[in-house]
């Protein structure tokens, strides 16, 4: 049978923050699938890149005082490091800010234009008069026009689920500057997506997507597709549209094209790869996208329509993973469950996580829960207690009593045959991305191998005759069963497999090696392949991941002390060491809303903006402050001040207060601290 030629891509992580465990779910899933395909003898190219364009990148670089190119270059190195740390083995990890991507984006745009699939018209948008820029929905907030809930984004309301245009918001404000936006006209370019409705209805039901995903897309298709705005106005970090001064490709136009550009870059370094063999419309190769469920519409509606028009190959399959929860809840910084890749690697073996994800992953876009207690128990029981245990039980007898040489014959041929025949079923499950079912089947075999050794009790026989042939046969059989299990687990646990190959003194194992056996073969000394997870290490990782590391001491909390001192509530009488003061995280904030608190004599409720977070979304905090006697709440809106950002949230009678603003004075003579003009929300006070 001829071997398949496969191109696999992963969703492009946004170059605006570090990789966390939620990200890793989809990348580990794809890497396992790629490793299985390579073990099966197929030719696989595996590519990925950073998604580097957009307003959020531009603003992040601006806050750091560096060019966007410097920011994305640094993040690219960090992302590549994190993926390598979890043994995600890309053939190339590239960037969308590349010559290859620019050329490919311009080519596809021109083909769309030549096919009369680009419309041009003037639209009215909200404009930030302070930043001199148009605002996308994510950078506008205001009151929902339907239910009146404040602080809703410019496209939908989280409270009543209404959708609307940003121009419909009441009392809108820019999350970038806090200014009230004005309406302004601009010419934009649109991809005529509705013309592809019939094609997309057929294609999304062709088996390229899981039924649950196709059903979700059917909701959009049945409701009627809208033309897709593919342009953005300057200032914008991205590729300028050819012939259109001050107009840029929207990031989601060139981001998926980054798959093609990354592969093109890979082809330039390899003699055995041709771009057209994988991307031309009639290419016999296979194209697979692994993505998260939050970007389905871009990959399964916009992208195939663009590829169809530009005469390129559409994907054979789009594998969609769900979100990651930890201990049954959304990942949380305050609980320490929003865990960064680097933090995990400081405490735990990456293959622990690879195994646990594999043990729970399927081909459906269901969310996956990382229960930390179950995580430790599952890995310790399965990998260490079952699989590694087989080798550790048998290797000592072979090394000590038989000069490290396996016997010339093996026992229980029926059991060995069952192990080998089950390989076809396990392979089919890996192919279908039903990893959890594959793991269950592998562990059922491991149970049988351990049962065989326990029943034969080679240690009992060896007491009477250490060099009994029966001991050699039992242990040689056990190690052959271990070797087959190692083959089946190699896509999931590549480092353990490599250590096992070294111990067995064999070449890198491939899938078909399960059909052969090792007899009269010399092995090496056994070294532990994996140690057990220590719960204390898991707990340390969680603690290290908490956003607010406020020490609970017998004396007064130093953070509280420092905050009170800054507020003038406590005279400078008790000195603190610098490390304690350094724990206080002072940030510039902007007051975006202020209101009286019903039933409170002294308090005002303030909504404070810390600017965009790592995901480019505005981060806000609610703070209750006793400044009512000194300030009219309406006059506070738009004002910049300083807050203690890492103060432990305090549940008050009127709600949760998530920090403390800094002021001096007392009663009606209180003055908020104001930074110098130009200080940006979110900036650290140093």
BAMAR-217018 format. One record per residue (C-alpha): x, y, z. Coordinates in steps of 0.02 Angstrom, whole numbers, plus 50000, padded with zeros to 5 digits. Layout:
N
XYZ/...
! end
This chain:
686
500005000050000/500695017149951/501085028850093/500065044550117/500715062450100/499965073050238/500105091350287/499555095250465/499315112750536/498905119150710/497945135050749/499125149750754/499345156450932/499165175250948/500855183650974/500235193851121/500565182951272/501275166551339/500675148951306/499595141251443/498895123751471/497265128251384/498235131851225/499225115751238/497705104451225/497535106451037/499405106051002/499695090151100/498205082151013/498935086350842/500695081050890/500075063950948/499155061550783/500685066950683/501825055150778/500645040650750/500585044150562/502475044650552/502615028350648/501385020850523/502595025650384/501655040550311/502535056250253/501945070450365/502385088850366/501865097950525/501845116950522/501315131250633/501685149650659/501295164550768/499785175150721/500635192050728/499505205450655/498125216750721/497755231550832/498075221950994/499865218150941/500145236250892/499485242651059/500485229951161/502085235151075/501635253351102/501405250551289/503115242251299/503895256251198/504575244551065/504195241450880/502905227750845/504245217950752/505285216950911/503785211151013/503275197350893/505075191250872/505255189351060/503565180651081/503965169050935/505505162651026/504515160451187/503125150851101/504345139551008/505225135951173/503595131651261/502995119851125/504685111051120/504585109151309/503035098451287/503815088751142/502675096451010/503815093450862/503425105450719/504425104250558/504365123150558/503715136050680/503595152150581/502725169050584/501325177150485/502375192950473/503435185950332/503785189050148/503005172250106/501385176850193/501305194150115/501555186849940/500265173149967/498985185150042/499175197149896/499015182749772/497405176149851/496685193649866/497025196949682/496185180649634/494675185049739/494635202149657/494815194949481/493355183149517/492275198049568/492135191949747/492695208349826/491465222449859/491925240149905/490825252549999/490855266250128/490335261850306/490105271650466/491195266450612/491605272650785/493225282550792/494335286750941/494715305450926/496135304351054/497055289550973/496575294850796/496015277450749/494465267550705/493895255650839/493465237450813/492075230050920/493305223051047/493945240451088/492235248351119/491145246551272/489525254551328/487775250951387/486815237251297/485495245551187/484265231551231/484415228851419/485495243451477/486875232951556/488475243351567/490215238651505/489665227851359/490735225651203/490265233051036/489485217650958/488535207951090/487885208651268/488475195551392/486955199151501/485495197151379/486445189051232/485835202351111/486875206350958/486985223850885/488105236150795/489365245750897/488525261950843/486965256250938/487845256151107/487295269051234/488635279751314/490045270951220/491865273451264/493515267951191/494375254751297/496025261151230/495925279351283/494265280651375/493715294151253/491945295051188/492025288651009/491305298350864/490545291450704/491595292750549/491475285750373/492775275050289/492905264450132/493055245850167/493265229950065/492135214950084/492255196650033/490605190949955/490375176250071/488485174050043/488845168349864/489635152549937/488165147150045/487675132049939/489465126049923/489755127850110/488145118850156/488735103750055/490545104650108/490225106250295/489145090450287/490425080650185/491295072750335/492645085950347/491935091250517/491235082350669/489315082050664/489215093650815/490275106550725/489305105050563/487695107650661/488375123650737/488895130250567/487175126050498/486445139050617/487475152650531/487155145750358/485285144450384/485185161850457/486055168850303/487885173550287/488465191550283/489825199150178/491475198450272/492445214550304/494245210250259/495015227650277/495575238850419/496115256950423/497795263850478/498535263850606/498615244850599/500005232150610/499865220650461/499995219950271/499415234950171/498165230650034/499035232949865/498545249249783/497525255149933/498475267850039/498095266850224/497065250950205/497655234450280/497135216350269/496115211450421/497145199250525/495935184950494/496235186150307/498105183050316/498135172050474/497565155650392/498595159950240/500025158250365/499805139350349/500255140550166/501665152850197/502445141950333/502395126850219/503135137150077/504575141950192/504805123550238/504825118550055/506235130750023/507325121150144/506845103550087/507165095049920/505795082149948/504345094449963/503425103949826/502155117149873/500945113049732/500925094549779/500005099549937/499035115349895/498485114149713/496625110849695/496865093249625/498285088149743/498175070049802/498975074249969/497935076650127/497715092850225/497205092850408/496875107850521/496865105950711/495975120850792/494985126250946/493105127950939/493175146750962/493815149450783/492695137450687/491845150650580/493495157350512/494145140150465/492545131750406/491655146250319/492825160450267/494375149850234/493635136350120/492695149650021/494335159149994/495245143249945/493855138349825/493945155049735/495845155949733/495945138349658/496815130249806/496485114049898/495205114150039/495595104250197/495165085650204/494735087250387/494615100550522/494875093150695/494085104050829/494515102951013/493545110351158/494115121451300/495115116051452/494395117551626/495365113951785/494535105251932/492865107351846/492975126351831/493585139351709/495455142251724/495735155251860/497225165951908/496595168552084/496415149752111/498095146352029/497325135651891/497755147551749/499405138451726/500725144451604/501745131851506/503375137551585/502665136651760/502095118751732/503805113851665/504655120651820/503755107751926/503145093051821/503635081251680/502775086551517/502355068551476/501205067851627/500095080651540/500265072551368/499655056151440/498215063751537/497605073551387/497715058051278/496745047951407/495295060251393/495345066651213/494115061451077/493695067250901/492285078350966/492435096551021/491955092751200/492795102451340/494115092951438/494325094451626/496045093351705/495615087051878/497275088651966/496975074652090/496375062751954/497835068551847/499085062451976/498165046252013/497915041851830/499725044651778/500425035751931/499255021051910/499345018751722/501055024051662/502105020751816/501085007251903/500634997151749/501765000151598/503435004751678/503114991951813/503194977751685/504954982451634/505564985651811/504894968651871/505724958851732/507334968051690/508234964351853/508134945551831/508764946551651/510194958351695/510744949351852/510514930951811/510614929751622/511964942351574/510654954251506/510104942251369/508304937951329/507834919851308/507784910651141/505944906351166/504414914951240/502894908951334/501004912151312/500944913851123/499064917051135/499344932451243/500734938851130/499604936250979/498204946051064/499404960451096/499944960550914/498204958950838/497524972850947/498754984550863/497584986350713/496154992050824/497275004150919/497945011050754/496165014050691/495775023550851/497325034450835/496875037850654/495115043150705/495825054050846/494915043550975/496405044051091/495465040351252/494795024051179/496535019451119/497255022651292/495915011851375/496324997651257/498194999351286/497954999351475/496854983851466/498324975151382/499504981751517/498354974251649/498474957351562/500364958251554/500494962251739/499264948351779/500324935951682/501904940751777/501004940551945/500324923151911/502014916251855/502944923752005/504714923051933/505384929652099/504784913852186/505604902552057/507214912752062/507384910152249/507634891552221/508584892952057/509094910452002/509634904251830/508124893551794/507644893951610/505844896751662/506304913251745/507174919051587/505674914151481/504404922851593/505404938851604/505844938751419/504004936951380/503594951251498/504864962551415/504184958351242/502444963051301/503184979151372/503994982851204/502344981151112/501504992751237/502935005051213/502595005251027/500745008851054/501135022851178/502555030751080/501475044150996/500915049851169/502525047151268/503975049951147/505315052651281/504835037151380/504845027651216/506595034151177/507205028851349/506375011851325/507225009751156/508895013451236/508555000951376/508004987451252/509444992051135/508354993150980/508185005550838/506795018750848/505185008850852/503885010250713/502105003550713/502454987550616/503804982650743/502394976250854/502274961250739/504064955750775/504804949250939/506464950451030/507284933651068/509094929551109/509364948351117/510464958251234/509674972451331/510434986651432/510334990851616/508614996551669/508425014351730/506765021451791/505795027751640/504645039051738/504425043551921/502755045752008/501905062552018/502125070352189/500555079452243/501645092152333/502375097052164/500625099452093/500175110252242/501775120452222/501355123252038/499625129552083/500325141352214/501605147952091/500205151251967/499175162152081/499045179952023/499115186852199/500475179052304/500045187752466/500935179552610/499845175152759/500935179552906/500645180553092/501035199053082/500015211152978/500045207252793/501475217752719/500435221452564/499055228852672/500335238352774/501165245752620/499485250352547/498925258952707/500565268252719/500355274352541/498605280252586/499215290052735/498195279352855/499705273152947/501155284653000/502875279452945/503335270753104/503605252353062/504925249552927/504755235352804/506085226752700/506135230052512/505615212252462/503975215052555/503695231752473/504095224152302/502585212752323/501435227652305/500905228852122/500465247052087/499625250351919/498985265351823/497105263851798/495755274051714/494065276951795/492785271651664/491285272051778/490885278951951/489265278252047/488505280152219/488235264452322/486475262852388/486485261752578/488315266952596/488765283652676/490575284752619/490805272952471/490855275452284/490865260552167/492225262752036/492505252851877/494345253951832/495205249651669/496945241951670/497015242351480/497095227151364/497675210751440/498785197451356/497325192151245/497025210051189/495425211651290/495155225751411/495425220751592/494305229451718/494175229251909/492805234652027/493385244252180/492365251552323/493225267152390/492775278652536/492945294852439/491105299352422/491265315352525/492645322252414/492145317552238/490655318952121/490635301852036/490265309051864/491815320051873/492905304851910/492505296351743/494005297751628/495215301651769/496835291851787/497435286251957/498465272552042/497845256352118/498545241852217/498185228452088/498695212852185/497745216152345/496715201052391/494885203952338/493765208052485/491935202952493/490975218052560/489145220452600/488905229352435/489945217752325/491705211652290/493075224752295/494535219652184/495905231652237/496245248552316/496515265652240/497825277152316/497375293852394/497945305852529/496975315752657/495405312152756/493525314852752/493035327952621/494845332852591/495405317152501/496455318352344/496695303852224/498475301452164/498605305951980/500025300451866/500905312051746/500025315351581/500325301451455/500345286951578/499375272251504/498145261151599/498975244951651/500715252551665/501655246951820/502175260351944/504025257851978/
! end
